[in-house]
Amino acid sequence: MLAAITIQVDNSELHFSDSGGLQIARLNIVGNLTTVADRKAGKFEDSVTTTATSEELASARDRKSAYAKAFILDPGRYRLDVIVRDIETGSAGVQHVGLNVPTFSADKLAASNIVLAAKLEDLSGQVGGGPFVIGTTKVIPNLTGDFKQGHQVGIYLQVYNAAVDQTLLRPAVDVEYVLLKDGKELSNQVEDWRTIDDAGQRLTLRRLIDSRSLALGEYKIQVRIHDRITNQTITPETSFRVIK
């Protein structure tokens, strides 16, 4: 199963230095992935940069920078140890994170966790991949779950083991994106399953929610997924906040 790992740092904690008129911060990122039995499952090491012009530097310090890495992992529990080091100053941060890769029964409707995204971009028809690309979608996660009022809230997830309609040779799945606040339903957006262009029993769902009319505060998003053929229903959900 594909496990996507995202590392995010505050630009305010990075040292930017001038290089030909461009402000550049340089990071070294090292990660080790092991099983609970302490067997090596993966490793990565990359040097990355984030840049800004002199005019952009003040606003860039208020933003975050993200790095992505993907692994194909068997179901099970893993430990990820990550070291992020500012190459210029030597300052470093360390994180130890537990990962659980679930097992999905072949006859049971299931879904991935919902990814809250700062950016969703459809790459259909484009050649090549790159960081943050999952299938035909570029997904830049928002790890804090905080979205400034007026910014779009991206929702991304995958659905597994949807039954195939033998007449249409494709899944027949009803999907609703339900926005709630304080337990009250605020809106309900319906996905037309006939427009989902994935093949086979895995479906990709993505949606942008307009936050311009949302008051500040915490919200919950539920994705209600119903398989018309097997009559199975699942409702993955997550929370996000709208801030100034």
Backbone as CSV, one residue per row, in Angstrom:
resi,resn,N_x,N_y,N_z,CA_x,CA_y,CA_z,C_x,C_y,C_z
1,MET,0.840,-1.182,0.000,0.000,0.000,0.000,0.880,1.239,0.000
2,LEU,0.436,2.279,-0.710,1.189,3.523,-0.767,0.986,4.310,0.521
3,ALA,2.081,4.637,1.201,2.037,5.472,2.400,2.756,6.777,2.088
4,ALA,2.019,7.874,2.123,2.582,9.191,1.821,2.946,9.901,3.122
5,ILE,4.173,10.356,3.213,4.687,11.022,4.413,4.968,12.480,4.077
6,THR,4.471,13.388,4.896,4.697,14.815,4.694,5.371,15.413,5.924
7,ILE,6.406,16.201,5.686,7.124,16.906,6.756,6.960,18.400,6.510
8,GLN,6.570,19.131,7.539,6.290,20.549,7.396,7.073,21.343,8.440
9,VAL,7.670,22.454,8.017,8.420,23.309,8.936,7.937,24.745,8.794
10,ASP,8.048,25.504,9.892,7.728,26.936,9.856,8.904,27.694,9.260
11,ASN,8.634,28.513,8.252,9.703,29.288,7.634,10.349,30.259,8.623
12,SER,9.611,30.646,9.654,10.160,31.578,10.642,11.323,30.959,11.415
13,GLU,11.440,29.634,11.404,12.515,28.954,12.122,13.724,28.681,11.228
14,LEU,13.647,29.092,9.965,14.732,28.825,9.019,15.610,30.058,8.844
15,HIS,16.877,29.809,8.504,17.811,30.897,8.220,17.878,31.110,6.708
16,PHE,17.474,32.294,6.269,17.555,32.650,4.852,18.810,33.481,4.620
17,SER,19.557,33.117,3.590,20.742,33.885,3.226,20.640,34.326,1.775
18,ASP,21.281,35.448,1.461,21.205,36.019,0.120,22.106,35.258,-0.840
19,SER,21.559,34.932,-1.991,22.339,34.286,-3.048,21.931,34.898,-4.382
20,GLY,22.712,35.858,-4.830,22.404,36.526,-6.097,21.096,37.282,-6.073
21,GLY,20.740,37.833,-4.927,19.498,38.586,-4.806,18.309,37.754,-4.402
22,LEU,18.491,36.439,-4.318,17.409,35.543,-3.900,17.694,35.045,-2.486
23,GLN,16.671,35.056,-1.641,16.804,34.580,-0.270,16.536,33.073,-0.245
24,ILE,17.519,32.299,0.254,17.430,30.841,0.199,17.682,30.252,1.581
25,ALA,16.810,29.314,1.987,17.038,28.507,3.181,17.269,27.072,2.732
26,ARG,18.269,26.436,3.338,18.651,25.076,2.920,18.482,24.114,4.086
27,LEU,17.857,22.973,3.793,17.589,21.969,4.816,18.119,20.610,4.374
28,ASN,18.537,19.831,5.359,18.859,18.422,5.143,17.838,17.598,5.920
29,ILE,17.180,16.667,5.235,16.127,15.864,5.846,16.507,14.395,5.756
30,VAL,16.541,13.726,6.910,16.887,12.309,6.975,15.759,11.568,7.681
31,GLY,15.327,10.458,7.112,14.268,9.668,7.724,14.591,8.183,7.697
32,ASN,14.266,7.506,8.784,14.426,6.046,8.867,13.093,5.431,9.263
33,LEU,12.674,4.430,8.510,11.411,3.755,8.751,11.695,2.321,9.171
34,THR,11.155,1.914,10.326,11.388,0.559,10.826,10.069,-0.067,11.259
35,THR,10.052,-1.393,11.292,8.886,-2.117,11.786,8.959,-2.175,13.309
36,VAL,7.873,-2.672,13.939,7.874,-2.813,15.396,8.905,-3.846,15.847
37,ALA,9.319,-4.729,14.938,10.364,-5.709,15.247,11.755,-5.152,14.975
38,ASP,11.817,-3.817,14.697,13.071,-3.101,14.467,13.779,-3.542,13.188
39,ARG,13.003,-3.963,12.196,13.568,-4.267,10.880,13.456,-3.034,9.999
40,LYS,14.488,-2.776,9.205,14.478,-1.611,8.327,13.416,-1.769,7.233
41,ALA,12.611,-0.733,7.053,11.565,-0.772,6.027,11.753,0.313,4.975
42,GLY,12.618,1.286,5.259,12.842,2.350,4.293,13.718,3.431,4.872
43,LYS,14.364,4.180,3.998,15.224,5.279,4.419,15.252,6.332,3.336
44,PHE,15.382,7.587,3.722,15.536,8.649,2.747,16.422,9.747,3.321
45,GLU,17.128,10.435,2.441,17.931,11.603,2.815,17.941,12.557,1.633
46,ASP,17.536,13.786,1.872,17.459,14.767,0.801,17.894,16.132,1.323
47,SER,18.498,16.898,0.441,18.760,18.306,0.704,17.749,19.118,-0.097
48,VAL,17.037,19.996,0.570,15.972,20.752,-0.072,16.162,22.227,0.223
49,THR,15.549,23.074,-0.597,15.634,24.512,-0.402,14.246,25.125,-0.461
50,THR,14.112,26.258,0.192,12.924,27.086,0.027,13.415,28.495,-0.257
51,THR,12.765,29.185,-1.181,13.291,30.461,-1.660,12.242,31.561,-1.600
52,ALA,12.733,32.784,-1.601,11.866,33.973,-1.657,12.706,35.134,-2.160
53,THR,12.063,36.077,-2.825,12.760,37.305,-3.176,12.885,38.162,-1.920
54,SER,13.715,39.190,-1.992,13.865,40.076,-0.836,12.544,40.725,-0.467
55,GLU,11.729,41.041,-1.485,10.432,41.657,-1.225,9.451,40.670,-0.592
56,GLU,9.587,39.380,-0.912,8.667,38.361,-0.401,9.071,37.817,0.958
57,LEU,10.282,38.130,1.423,10.826,37.448,2.588,9.964,37.609,3.835
58,ALA,9.466,38.825,4.082,8.666,39.054,5.291,7.421,38.179,5.295
59,SER,6.721,38.114,4.167,5.504,37.295,4.107,5.854,35.804,4.060
60,ALA,6.999,35.465,3.444,7.404,34.058,3.370,7.687,33.498,4.760
61,ARG,8.172,34.326,5.668,8.459,33.853,7.028,7.186,33.468,7.778
62,ASP,6.050,33.991,7.333,4.774,33.645,7.976,4.183,32.358,7.421
63,ARG,4.819,31.816,6.389,4.299,30.603,5.762,5.074,29.382,6.231
64,LYS,4.727,28.237,5.658,5.376,26.969,5.978,5.928,26.342,4.702
65,SER,6.895,25.480,4.885,7.437,24.711,3.763,7.189,23.232,4.027
66,ALA,6.925,22.485,2.964,6.575,21.067,3.115,7.442,20.208,2.211
67,TYR,7.653,18.981,2.655,8.447,17.986,1.938,7.663,16.678,1.959
68,ALA,7.687,15.938,0.860,6.899,14.702,0.775,7.764,13.531,0.336
69,LYS,7.424,12.355,0.868,8.071,11.106,0.482,7.028,10.002,0.530
70,ALA,7.096,9.067,-0.397,6.125,7.975,-0.447,6.833,6.620,-0.407
71,PHE,6.198,5.664,0.282,6.718,4.297,0.378,5.591,3.318,0.065
72,ILE,5.955,2.170,-0.496,5.025,1.051,-0.621,5.275,0.147,0.585
73,LEU,4.264,0.002,1.457,4.436,-0.726,2.703,3.390,-1.825,2.845
74,ASP,3.797,-2.919,3.458,2.850,-3.968,3.822,2.034,-3.507,5.033
75,PRO,0.834,-4.057,5.215,0.058,-3.714,6.418,0.856,-4.003,7.688
76,GLY,0.693,-3.159,8.677,1.406,-3.337,9.939,1.719,-2.004,10.578
77,ARG,2.434,-2.053,11.700,2.809,-0.853,12.434,4.288,-0.545,12.201
78,TYR,4.573,0.751,12.055,5.922,1.204,11.751,6.283,2.396,12.643
79,ARG,7.576,2.659,12.697,8.097,3.830,13.407,8.929,4.641,12.420
80,LEU,8.649,5.940,12.371,9.396,6.840,11.503,10.188,7.810,12.374
81,ASP,11.509,7.833,12.181,12.391,8.768,12.875,12.918,9.773,11.853
82,VAL,12.673,11.050,12.107,13.029,12.093,11.149,13.906,13.146,11.824
83,ILE,14.974,13.528,11.130,15.820,14.639,11.566,15.810,15.700,10.463
84,VAL,15.452,16.924,10.821,15.474,18.055,9.890,16.524,19.043,10.398
85,ARG,17.527,19.358,9.564,18.625,20.222,9.993,18.768,21.409,9.056
86,ASP,18.861,22.598,9.640,19.149,23.816,8.887,20.638,23.795,8.548
87,ILE,20.963,23.689,7.276,22.357,23.542,6.858,23.189,24.767,7.238
88,GLU,22.595,25.938,7.199,23.344,27.166,7.477,23.705,27.301,8.955
89,THR,22.753,27.028,9.844,22.973,27.251,11.274,23.298,25.978,12.045
90,GLY,22.972,24.821,11.483,23.173,23.568,12.197,22.045,23.214,13.147
91,SER,21.068,24.109,13.297,19.925,23.821,14.166,19.136,22.640,13.603
92,ALA,18.663,21.776,14.505,17.984,20.554,14.048,16.760,20.265,14.899
93,GLY,15.831,19.589,14.293,14.646,19.111,14.986,14.468,17.630,14.729
94,VAL,13.980,16.912,15.732,13.815,15.461,15.632,12.369,15.102,15.949
95,GLN,11.811,14.188,15.164,10.450,13.687,15.407,10.451,12.167,15.315
96,HIS,9.685,11.538,16.223,9.478,10.089,16.200,7.973,9.863,16.080
97,VAL,7.562,9.211,14.998,6.134,9.087,14.693,5.781,7.621,14.461
98,GLY,4.659,7.191,15.019,4.151,5.857,14.761,3.216,5.852,13.570
99,LEU,3.342,4.855,12.702,2.485,4.717,11.520,1.764,3.381,11.574
100,ASN,0.503,3.393,11.196,-0.263,2.156,11.115,-0.806,2.005,9.704
101,VAL,-0.341,1.003,8.984,-0.827,0.714,7.634,-1.905,-0.360,7.769
102,PRO,-3.164,-0.021,7.508,-4.249,-0.974,7.785,-4.352,-2.074,6.745
103,THR,-5.036,-3.140,7.139,-5.388,-4.228,6.228,-6.836,-4.055,5.804
104,PHE,-7.093,-4.076,4.508,-8.443,-3.922,3.999,-8.955,-5.260,3.484
105,SER,-10.072,-5.726,4.029,-10.695,-6.956,3.552,-11.193,-6.755,2.131
106,ALA,-10.971,-7.751,1.287,-11.284,-7.605,-0.137,-12.772,-7.444,-0.418
107,ASP,-13.640,-7.872,0.521,-15.081,-7.793,0.267,-15.762,-6.723,1.114
108,LYS,-14.975,-5.845,1.704,-15.545,-4.830,2.582,-15.186,-3.436,2.085
109,LEU,-16.197,-2.589,1.920,-15.980,-1.212,1.491,-15.121,-0.495,2.529
110,ALA,-14.098,0.223,2.070,-13.178,0.897,2.993,-12.678,2.182,2.348
111,ALA,-12.043,3.019,3.166,-11.509,4.284,2.660,-10.238,4.630,3.412
112,SER,-9.399,5.415,2.765,-8.214,5.948,3.421,-8.629,7.041,4.399
113,ASN,-7.687,7.508,5.189,-7.949,8.699,5.985,-8.187,9.886,5.061
114,ILE,-8.967,10.839,5.535,-9.177,12.065,4.764,-7.939,12.944,4.907
115,VAL,-7.419,13.396,3.784,-6.303,14.332,3.790,-6.854,15.739,3.610
116,LEU,-6.594,16.607,4.585,-6.907,18.022,4.428,-5.790,18.652,3.609
117,ALA,-6.150,19.335,2.530,-5.140,19.812,1.585,-5.184,21.325,1.424
118,ALA,-3.988,21.917,1.432,-3.880,23.342,1.125,-4.028,23.581,-0.366
119,LYS,-3.716,22.529,-1.159,-3.816,22.646,-2.608,-4.146,21.302,-3.211
120,LEU,-5.102,21.282,-4.134,-5.432,20.105,-4.931,-5.350,20.499,-6.396
121,GLU,-4.595,19.735,-7.161,-4.442,20.046,-8.581,-4.597,18.783,-9.407
122,ASP,-5.505,18.814,-10.371,-5.722,17.677,-11.256,-4.634,17.655,-12.320
123,LEU,-3.890,16.551,-12.380,-2.787,16.425,-13.339,-3.133,15.495,-14.488
124,SER,-4.407,15.179,-14.673,-4.816,14.266,-15.749,-4.281,14.760,-17.090
125,GLY,-3.676,13.856,-17.823,-3.151,14.208,-19.137,-1.727,14.724,-19.112
126,GLN,-1.193,14.980,-17.916,0.180,15.452,-17.817,1.113,14.278,-17.578
127,VAL,2.347,14.420,-18.056,3.332,13.349,-17.964,4.239,13.593,-16.761
128,GLY,4.568,12.510,-16.046,5.538,12.611,-14.961,4.876,12.758,-13.616
129,GLY,5.689,12.546,-12.585,5.196,12.661,-11.222,5.935,13.746,-10.488
130,GLY,6.272,13.460,-9.239,6.989,14.438,-8.441,6.463,14.443,-7.034
131,PRO,7.035,15.315,-6.181,6.572,15.390,-4.796,5.090,15.739,-4.717
132,PHE,4.402,15.132,-3.775,2.993,15.400,-3.478,2.034,14.874,-4.544
133,VAL,2.535,14.136,-5.535,1.651,13.607,-6.578,1.189,12.214,-6.176
134,ILE,-0.138,12.038,-6.100,-0.753,10.736,-5.835,-1.642,10.418,-7.030
135,GLY,-1.238,9.439,-7.818,-2.013,9.124,-9.021,-1.984,10.297,-9.984
136,THR,-3.160,10.871,-10.255,-3.256,12.012,-11.172,-3.575,13.308,-10.433
137,THR,-3.314,13.342,-9.124,-3.626,14.531,-8.333,-2.406,14.989,-7.550
138,LYS,-2.141,16.290,-7.590,-1.119,16.863,-6.722,-1.800,17.312,-5.436
139,VAL,-1.378,16.722,-4.325,-2.013,16.954,-3.033,-0.972,17.531,-2.078
140,ILE,-1.123,18.800,-1.730,-0.236,19.408,-0.740,-1.006,19.500,0.567
141,PRO,-0.664,18.634,1.542,-1.457,18.571,2.771,-1.326,19.828,3.627
142,ASN,-2.371,20.091,4.386,-2.335,21.101,5.443,-2.297,20.328,6.750
143,LEU,-1.119,20.213,7.359,-0.946,19.344,8.518,-1.554,19.937,9.781
144,THR,-1.725,21.245,9.832,-2.282,21.860,11.041,-3.803,21.777,11.073
145,GLY,-4.433,21.679,9.902,-5.893,21.709,9.850,-6.453,23.106,9.995
146,ASP,-5.596,24.137,9.978,-6.035,25.530,10.071,-6.051,26.141,8.669
147,PHE,-7.191,26.737,8.308,-7.333,27.394,7.006,-7.763,28.840,7.227
148,LYS,-7.062,29.764,6.599,-7.447,31.158,6.715,-8.785,31.378,6.021
149,GLN,-9.606,32.225,6.640,-10.929,32.511,6.096,-10.793,33.030,4.666
150,GLY,-11.528,32.431,3.750,-11.444,32.798,2.340,-10.619,31.833,1.520
151,HIS,-9.776,31.027,2.187,-8.992,30.025,1.461,-9.822,28.752,1.288
152,GLN,-9.572,28.039,0.209,-10.303,26.808,-0.043,-9.767,25.672,0.817
153,VAL,-10.679,24.853,1.302,-10.335,23.688,2.117,-10.365,22.470,1.199
154,GLY,-9.215,21.855,0.991,-9.140,20.700,0.110,-9.424,19.413,0.860
155,ILE,-10.200,18.533,0.240,-10.531,17.216,0.800,-10.075,16.159,-0.202
156,TYR,-9.255,15.197,0.254,-8.776,14.128,-0.630,-8.822,12.804,0.123
157,LEU,-9.341,11.775,-0.546,-9.301,10.416,0.012,-9.509,9.406,-1.108
158,GLN,-9.206,8.149,-0.804,-9.429,7.063,-1.747,-10.379,6.044,-1.136
159,VAL,-11.211,5.472,-1.988,-12.178,4.453,-1.580,-11.748,3.125,-2.184
160,TYR,-11.781,2.071,-1.357,-11.316,0.758,-1.792,-12.448,-0.271,-1.765
161,ASN,-12.357,-1.235,-2.667,-13.229,-2.406,-2.700,-14.685,-2.075,-3.016
162,ALA,-14.908,-1.041,-3.801,-16.260,-0.780,-4.284,-16.632,-1.862,-5.301
163,ALA,-17.848,-2.402,-5.185,-18.288,-3.447,-6.115,-18.503,-2.863,-7.510
164,VAL,-18.290,-3.683,-8.528,-18.395,-3.225,-9.912,-19.751,-3.601,-10.483
165,ASP,-20.439,-2.607,-11.029,-21.695,-2.830,-11.736,-21.367,-3.545,-13.051
166,GLN,-21.836,-4.782,-13.204,-21.474,-5.584,-14.369,-22.105,-5.074,-15.659
167,THR,-23.125,-4.236,-15.553,-23.715,-3.636,-16.755,-22.861,-2.489,-17.273
168,LEU,-22.411,-1.644,-16.328,-21.622,-0.472,-16.704,-20.123,-0.716,-16.613
169,LEU,-19.746,-1.847,-15.993,-18.348,-2.198,-15.779,-17.599,-1.112,-15.013
170,ARG,-18.259,-0.565,-13.994,-17.636,0.422,-13.131,-18.388,0.450,-11.812
171,PRO,-17.762,0.929,-10.740,-18.464,1.010,-9.455,-19.646,1.976,-9.524
172,ALA,-20.619,1.734,-8.670,-21.777,2.625,-8.532,-21.832,3.051,-7.070
173,VAL,-21.218,4.189,-6.785,-21.054,4.646,-5.404,-21.623,6.047,-5.260
174,ASP,-22.496,6.236,-4.269,-23.010,7.561,-3.949,-22.111,8.205,-2.905
175,VAL,-21.757,9.471,-3.118,-20.866,10.178,-2.201,-21.467,11.531,-1.854
176,GLU,-21.480,11.851,-0.556,-21.917,13.157,-0.079,-20.820,13.749,0.808
177,TYR,-20.526,15.032,0.604,-19.601,15.770,1.473,-20.457,16.647,2.381
178,VAL,-20.446,16.332,3.668,-21.329,17.004,4.612,-20.494,17.862,5.558
179,LEU,-20.813,19.150,5.622,-20.113,20.087,6.495,-20.963,20.337,7.735
180,LEU,-20.349,20.172,8.913,-21.065,20.344,10.173,-20.320,21.295,11.094
181,LYS,-21.088,21.997,11.923,-20.520,22.828,12.987,-21.390,22.675,14.220
182,ASP,-20.760,22.338,15.339,-21.483,22.115,16.597,-22.593,21.078,16.427
183,GLY,-22.320,20.056,15.603,-23.272,18.979,15.402,-24.390,19.284,14.431
184,LYS,-24.438,20.493,13.879,-25.500,20.881,12.941,-24.969,20.861,11.510
185,GLU,-25.773,20.293,10.615,-25.385,20.204,9.212,-25.552,21.551,8.542
186,LEU,-24.457,22.066,7.945,-24.478,23.362,7.282,-24.664,23.243,5.775
187,SER,-24.070,22.227,5.190,-24.180,22.061,3.742,-23.951,20.614,3.373
188,ASN,-24.401,20.264,2.169,-24.288,18.902,1.681,-24.024,18.961,0.182
189,GLN,-22.840,18.504,-0.221,-22.484,18.476,-1.639,-22.445,17.029,-2.119
190,VAL,-23.079,16.775,-3.242,-23.198,15.417,-3.763,-22.228,15.221,-4.919
191,GLU,-21.523,14.099,-4.906,-20.614,13.711,-5.991,-21.385,12.865,-6.993
192,ASP,-21.287,13.202,-8.266,-21.895,12.380,-9.306,-20.954,11.219,-9.602
193,TRP,-21.297,10.012,-9.135,-20.391,8.868,-9.270,-20.075,8.548,-10.727
194,ARG,-20.952,8.973,-11.650,-20.707,8.680,-13.063,-19.559,9.494,-13.630
195,THR,-19.169,10.569,-12.923,-18.068,11.396,-13.412,-16.717,10.985,-12.820
196,ILE,-16.710,10.043,-11.875,-15.456,9.577,-11.291,-14.764,8.685,-12.315
197,ASP,-13.567,9.111,-12.755,-12.945,8.431,-13.899,-11.955,7.343,-13.512
198,ASP,-11.881,6.990,-12.230,-10.991,5.904,-11.830,-11.507,4.573,-12.365
199,ALA,-10.588,3.667,-12.610,-10.973,2.333,-13.059,-10.824,1.346,-11.905
200,GLY,-11.574,0.251,-11.984,-11.432,-0.797,-10.982,-12.162,-0.470,-9.697
201,GLN,-11.698,-1.082,-8.598,-12.395,-0.977,-7.326,-11.840,0.120,-6.422
202,ARG,-10.869,0.890,-6.895,-10.353,2.012,-6.120,-10.817,3.316,-6.747
203,LEU,-11.405,4.164,-5.952,-11.921,5.443,-6.429,-11.209,6.575,-5.700
204,THR,-10.899,7.638,-6.425,-10.294,8.817,-5.827,-11.349,9.911,-5.686
205,LEU,-11.473,10.448,-4.479,-12.429,11.521,-4.210,-11.668,12.782,-3.839
206,ARG,-12.052,13.878,-4.417,-11.426,15.160,-4.082,-12.480,16.259,-4.201
207,ARG,-12.384,17.221,-3.318,-13.381,18.293,-3.277,-12.758,19.528,-2.627
208,LEU,-13.110,20.707,-3.134,-12.701,21.972,-2.537,-13.915,22.626,-1.894
209,ILE,-13.756,23.041,-0.647,-14.830,23.687,0.101,-14.499,25.166,0.245
210,ASP,-15.418,26.022,-0.168,-15.230,27.468,-0.093,-15.464,27.932,1.340
211,SER,-14.469,28.573,1.934,-14.595,29.007,3.334,-14.953,30.485,3.483
212,ARG,-15.224,31.175,2.359,-15.472,32.613,2.450,-16.688,32.948,3.297
213,SER,-17.697,32.079,3.278,-18.917,32.364,4.035,-18.925,31.707,5.414
214,LEU,-17.821,31.054,5.774,-17.764,30.344,7.054,-17.238,31.261,8.152
215,ALA,-17.902,31.228,9.305,-17.430,31.980,10.459,-16.179,31.319,11.023
216,LEU,-15.425,32.075,11.792,-14.248,31.507,12.428,-14.669,30.403,13.392
217,GLY,-13.848,29.370,13.507,-14.174,28.295,14.431,-13.876,26.933,13.848
218,GLU,-14.286,25.900,14.573,-13.994,24.515,14.199,-15.171,23.886,13.469
219,TYR,-14.843,23.094,12.451,-15.852,22.428,11.631,-15.489,20.954,11.489
220,LYS,-16.496,20.170,11.146,-16.282,18.757,10.860,-16.761,18.481,9.438
221,ILE,-15.997,17.688,8.714,-16.411,17.254,7.386,-16.592,15.745,7.402
222,GLN,-17.764,15.294,6.986,-18.044,13.879,6.842,-18.177,13.552,5.362
223,VAL,-17.594,12.418,4.959,-17.771,11.936,3.592,-18.585,10.651,3.683
224,ARG,-19.846,10.746,3.299,-20.749,9.602,3.391,-20.710,8.838,2.071
225,ILE,-20.257,7.598,2.129,-20.022,6.797,0.933,-20.921,5.572,0.981
226,HIS,-21.748,5.418,-0.030,-22.694,4.292,-0.083,-22.504,3.533,-1.384
227,ASP,-22.250,2.212,-1.261,-22.103,1.339,-2.413,-23.497,0.822,-2.788
228,ARG,-23.988,1.207,-3.963,-25.340,0.815,-4.385,-25.479,-0.691,-4.583
229,ILE,-24.383,-1.345,-4.938,-24.465,-2.763,-5.282,-24.478,-3.635,-4.038
230,THR,-23.585,-3.372,-3.083,-23.503,-4.195,-1.871,-24.305,-3.613,-0.713
231,ASN,-24.769,-2.367,-0.886,-25.528,-1.654,0.154,-24.679,-1.367,1.402
232,GLN,-23.365,-1.336,1.247,-22.486,-0.968,2.352,-22.310,0.553,2.402
233,THR,-22.192,1.085,3.620,-21.999,2.521,3.812,-20.872,2.750,4.821
234,ILE,-19.994,3.679,4.516,-18.963,4.109,5.451,-18.967,5.632,5.506
235,THR,-18.502,6.192,6.631,-18.534,7.645,6.799,-17.239,8.129,7.447
236,PRO,-16.147,8.190,6.703,-14.934,8.786,7.264,-15.156,10.270,7.532
237,GLU,-14.478,10.803,8.544,-14.656,12.208,8.888,-13.367,12.778,9.457
238,THR,-13.292,14.106,9.454,-12.159,14.802,10.049,-12.604,16.213,10.400
239,SER,-11.748,16.935,11.117,-12.079,18.301,11.548,-11.058,19.279,11.021
240,PHE,-11.478,20.533,10.847,-10.573,21.607,10.483,-11.049,22.894,11.138
241,ARG,-10.191,23.903,11.131,-10.517,25.187,11.729,-10.392,26.305,10.709
242,VAL,-11.295,27.259,10.779,-11.212,28.475,9.976,-10.681,29.576,10.884
243,ILE,-9.587,30.204,10.474,-8.943,31.230,11.297,-8.807,32.517,10.507
244,LYS,-8.433,33.613,11.191,-8.200,34.891,10.513,-6.929,34.843,9.676
